[in-house]
Amino acid sequence: MTRKKRVLTTVACLALLAGALRWTRPFPAHAQIIDKPKDVVRITLLGTTDTHGHLLAWDDLTNKPVNGGLAKIATLIQQVRASAPNVLLLDSGDTTEGTPMAYYFAEKDTTVPNPEIAAFNALHYDAMAVGNHEFNFGETEMWKAKRESHFPWLAANLKETYTSGVPYIQPYIIKKIAGVRVGIVGFVTPGVPRWEIPSHYRGYTFEPIVDAARRVIPQVRAKCDLLVVIIHSGIDRNPKTGQIFSSDLVGVNENATWELAQEVPGIDVILYGHTHEEMPELTVNGVLLTQAKNWGGSLARVDVALQGTAEKGWHVIAKHSTTIHPTPDTPEDSAIVKLLEPYREKVEKYLDTPLDTNDKALSGSFSRYEPDPLVDLIQRVQLRDAHADVSLATLFIPSVHVAAGTITIRDAFGIYPYENTLYAVEMTGAQLKDALEHAASFFPAWPNASGRPLRLPGYDADAAEGVSYEMDLTQPVGGRIVNLMYHGKPLAADQKLRVAINNYRYTGGGGYSVFQGLPVVYRSHEEVRDLIIDYLEKTKEFPDTADENWRIVPDAARDAIFNQARSLEQRRTTLPTKP
């Protein structure tokens, strides 16, 4: 071959290689560009996470279209598959809970296949990490969904009494694609026992993720060329500064993905979830990390180039990730829509079931800063069904609006979207004050000396019914609850109380350690939302005014919080009226 031909051949090969890889930036310095395209294989990993039953581009609570959902993501998946030859489709958990459809076919109608799993099967997922919400409906329904899955559920940090069959959850799998052995290891956040009823995870013990990884990753690394982790656990720090966030789960590393990448060698790529915070690309200790947006908000894409041969083995020479977003014009995948249509028809009929009527529209926009009738509805139900003296609750989604007119089951889902059950515990007045002080700790101090925006509380700031009190934000944390009254008198520290809370709070969710270990005198078999539905059906007493039993003081602090809440949430002044 002449020198000119050799140069032309090399240039042509390089052009083919660059076209095949389509990198948006140069290869890392250590990667060797070779002149034989057949010696480089590209593997594309597609990842979803925290879909939470959001299958269609439709919000069942508002009854309006949204730009998200698995059916739109399915269109993006098919587009990638049409252009990339070697694709693996993976999910990082929290799949089977989160919408009325997910609830209905886990609790009300279990005679048909689980709709989320049916959609995953239709899209030919290769593996799914177990999420903490997979345990929400109990083991019977979890195992039903797993039995119906055409792909493995993975969690390497489960110590199980099960060794085979549907209850057994594999730690990892090895898949061979284009001659490359891809090891896929799954992990689940170990916080499940802090959030779930023990019967929902009977037979499973949750090991710290990094401890399990130190044992499992070397085993898998020895068997594969590319090692991918799918994990239902987020990062516990600011990705730019590395500053560690505080955690409510004392003694449990709920979000261990950063530590996993930092401490355990042998991992190439991590697709993570749980925190609902999108991360297109992050490199920690040479490990590539990415997280798709929750609820089908985006699709994570990882492209990995490996050099070598099937005979001599492969090694990674370059990797890159990004997230792909559906647009308002992105169509839903027609096959997925058709598959889900029978499910949707049943759910819509169920959601439109009338319960009661109300004369005026209600908004939960300021329910965390003042007494609110929507929260009072939850409190009344909890007091009634738990035969309690005091109830603690909050509105999980303050953007919920209930229009004037007919109240339906759809409204009940908006007011109480989660699958919590009701507990009553026996506690003292001093312990109740401790719980309220913890709730008050989520509020900002006053006056606001920093001049920065005030820290507004989230759904961990419970309010109480059955007592009256003030929350004085000029006082230090731990001393903010003042004028705490019970039956018109100051609440005695040794007063015995029967207090209604949900199972999430009882197990310490939100940092309420005061409830852990208290005597349980009542627990419901039904979710709190079902109790709300039953209450409205029987009593027809939907509250339209608040009880006004607590308030923030001083007024200047309250006004500042309200002003900031208005600017952040853009409260609507006119609410729609139902037909």
C-alpha positions, 0 to 999 in steps of 0.5 A: 500500500502506498503512503498516500493510500495509508493516509487516506485509509487512516483518515477514513477509519477515523471519520467512521469512528467519530461518526459512530460515536457522535461525541459532543466533546473530545475523548479523554486524554487516556483513550487511544484512537485506533484505526480499526472501527471494528475494535470499538463497540458503543453501548447505549444505556437508557434510564428512567427512574421514579416514574411513580405510575405516571404512564400517560401525559395526563394529570389525574388530579387536575384532569389536565394534560402534562408534558411527561409520563412514560408514554412520551418517554417511550417515544424517545426510547424508540427514537434512540433505538432506531439510531443506536444499535446496542441499547439497554433499557434500565430503571432505578425504581419507585415504579409501581406506586404514585398515581390513582391508576397505580393505586387502583390496580394494586388495591381495587382491581388485582385481576388484571396485570399491573399497568406499570409493569405491563408498560415496562414489559411492552418497552422491553426493559432489561432490569429494574432496581427495587425502590422503597415505594415498591413495598407500599402495597405489601408483599402480596402486591409487590410479588404479583408485580414482580411475577408479571415482570419480564425483566429482573428486579435487582437489589444487592443490599437485601439480606433475604430469607428467600433464596428462590422464587418470586420473593427472591430478588437478585443482586445482579445480572450479566447481559451480553450485548455486541460481545460485551459482558455488561454487569448490572447491579441493583441497590435499594435505599436502606431507609425502607424500615423507617417508612414502611409497615414491618409486614410490608418487608417481612423476610428482607433486611436492608444492608447499608449500600456501600457495605453490600457493594464492597462485597458484591462489586468485586464479584461482578467486576470479575465477570464483566467488561462494563459494570453498571449500577442501577440504584434507588438512592440519591446523592447526599451532598451538593454536586458542585461543592460536595457539601453534605446535606443533613438527613432525617434518617439518623444512622441510615445512609439513605442517599449513598450514591456519591459515597458508593462511587467514591469508596467502591472501585470497579464501577463504570456508570451509575444510574440513580434515583430517589431524590427526584433531582435531575442530573444529566452528568456528574463524575465522581472518582472517575464514575459517571453518574446520571439521574433522569427526572421523575414522573417521566420528565426526562430520559437519561442516556449514557453512551459508553465506548469500549475498545478491544475484541471479544477474544481479548476482552474490552475496556472502557475508553470513553463515556458520556451522559445526558438527559433527553426531555420530551417537548409539548409536541412529543407524541405519546407512543401509540402502542403504550396508549392503546395498552393503557386505555382499558386501565384508564377508563376504569380509573376515570370512572372511579375518580369521578365518583361523587362524595359530597358537595361544597359551596366555595372553592378551596386552595391549599397554597398556604396550608403550611402557614395557617390553619386550613380546611383541607388539613382540617378534613384530614384531622377530623378523619384521623380523630374519628377513626383513631378515637384520638384526643389529638391529631397531627397532619399536613397537606402533602401537595399545597398546590391542590385546589378543590373547586366549588361543586361536587367533591369526588374521589379525584379530590380525595387523591389530591388532598391525600395522595400517599398510601399511608395508614393511620396509627394512634399512639399513647403519649404524654403532653410533654412528648406532644410538645416535643413533636410540635417543636420538631414541626416548628423547627422547619420554620425560619427564625425571625427577625430575618437578619440575613436578608436572604429569602426565608426558609419555608417549611415542607410537608414535614411540618405537621400541624395539630388538631385537638389542642391550640397553640402559637408558634413563636419564631422569635424563640430558638428551636425547641422553645417555639411552641407557646400557649399550648392548651388542651380543653381550654387549659394549659397542657400538662406535661404528664397529661396522657393523650391518644394521638393520631398520626400516619405510619410514616410519622410513627416510624420516624419519617420527617425526623419525628423520633419522638413517636418511635417506640410509643405504644400503638393503641390503634392501627388501620387496615385502610389507607388514610385516603380511603378513610377520608372517602368513607367519612365524606360518603357517610357524613357529607361534612366537607369543611369550608372553614378552618378551625383557627386553633394555631397561629404563627407569631409575631404577625411580622413573621407570619406576613413575611412568610406569606409574602414569600409564599405568594411570590413562590407559589403564585396563588390563584385568586380565582378558582375554577367552578365544577360543572 
